[in-house]
Amino acid sequence: MRVVAGKFKSRSLGALRGVKLRPTSDRLRETLFDILGPAVDDSVFLDLYAGTGAVGIEALSRGASQVFLVESHAAGLALVRRNLKSLGIASGAEVLPLDALRACRLLESRGAQADFVFLDPPYAEGGEYRRALEFLGSSNLVAPSGRIIAEYHRKHPPVDPISGLERVRIIEQGDAVLGFYRRVLPRD
């Protein structure tokens, strides 16, 4: 696994062996960030279920000003920290050792607003998708023009509709799918 582009281009990232950790592939990360394009520059990026930290690190590499990496499992958390250290990333990244909803509530209470939220819980944990998306659909954590991207297995899409969110795009790549959501803000 490597960083695809930007400041840390081609640098290697560590992974765990024998653990149920399914990192987002280099190819899918490249597709994701090609779609997001220059909007990532100077953005606030929230990487829920960070795993290896590859998506959040890719955002930093491509110019995000602040990245929050959320991981609750000890092995994944240690790996995220190791990957940040191996790249010499000392600022712009905050690792939150919490489950996704607790981290979202904490960030919301601190007044954070994410331009991008990427969520990629284990494919088999469909309830995690729904809980996270429902929270994000009603939360001020997502900037009004913010985008939420969920990676999921094509055979197990998150249940739609999600209150407060509209899925606006789907990209399939092998068995993986990226669902792009935007908040549906109440009209005055």
VENWO-V28271 format. One record per residue. SS is DSSP state (A for helix, B for strand, O for the rest). PHI is phi in whole degrees, -180 to 180 (999 if undefined). BURIAL is b if it has 16 or more other C-alpha atoms within 10 Angstrom, else e. Layout:
# VENWO-V28271
SS;PHI;BURIAL
SS;PHI;BURIAL
This chain:
# VENWO-V28271
O;999;e
B;-145;e
O;-79;b
O;-79;b
O;-152;b
O;90;e
O;-56;e
O;-106;b
O;-49;e
O;71;e
O;-74;e
B;-78;e
O;-120;b
O;-75;b
O;-137;b
O;-104;e
O;-100;e
O;72;e
O;-114;e
O;-76;e
O;-125;e
O;-117;e
O;-68;b
O;-64;b
O;-64;e
A;-55;b
A;-63;e
A;-70;b
A;-63;b
A;-61;b
A;-61;e
A;-56;b
A;-76;b
A;-65;e
A;-69;e
A;-69;e
A;58;e
A;-69;e
A;-64;e
A;-70;b
O;-57;e
O;65;e
O;-94;b
B;-105;b
B;-124;b
B;-111;b
B;-107;b
B;-83;b
O;57;b
O;-61;b
O;63;b
O;-88;b
O;88;b
A;-59;b
A;-70;b
A;-64;b
A;-65;b
A;-61;b
A;-62;b
A;-62;b
A;-60;b
O;-95;b
O;106;b
O;-60;b
O;-83;b
B;-146;b
B;-128;b
B;-105;b
B;-111;b
B;-108;b
O;-150;b
O;-104;b
O;-85;e
A;-57;e
A;-65;e
A;-66;b
A;-61;b
A;-63;e
A;-67;b
A;-57;b
A;-64;b
A;-63;b
A;-66;b
A;-63;b
A;-64;e
A;-64;e
O;-93;e
O;74;e
O;-84;e
O;-112;e
O;-139;e
O;89;e
B;-125;b
B;-125;e
B;-95;b
B;-113;b
O;-84;b
O;-136;b
O;-72;e
A;-57;b
A;-68;b
A;-64;e
A;-64;b
A;-62;b
A;-64;b
A;-62;e
A;-63;b
A;-62;b
A;-66;e
O;-85;e
O;83;e
O;-68;b
O;-135;b
B;-91;b
B;-79;b
B;-137;b
B;-125;b
B;-113;b
B;-129;b
O;-150;b
O;-69;b
O;-53;b
O;-52;b
O;-74;e
O;-99;e
A;-57;e
A;-63;e
A;-64;b
A;-58;b
A;-61;b
A;-60;e
A;-66;b
A;-64;b
A;-63;b
A;-62;b
A;-65;b
A;-67;b
O;-119;b
O;-104;b
O;-82;b
O;-64;b
B;-91;b
B;-58;b
B;-52;e
B;-101;e
B;-69;b
B;-123;b
B;-116;b
B;-123;b
B;-113;b
B;-96;b
B;-149;b
B;-78;b
O;-60;b
O;-85;e
O;-134;e
O;-70;b
O;-60;b
O;-71;e
O;-109;e
O;-83;e
O;-114;b
O;-55;e
O;86;b
B;-128;b
B;-129;b
B;-80;b
B;-112;e
B;-162;e
B;-133;e
B;-123;b
B;-106;e
B;-146;e
O;65;e
O;-85;e
B;-90;b
B;-132;b
B;-108;b
B;-104;b
B;-103;b
B;-122;b
B;-133;b
B;-74;b
O;-103;e
O;-86;e
O;-62;e
O;-87;e
O;-85;e
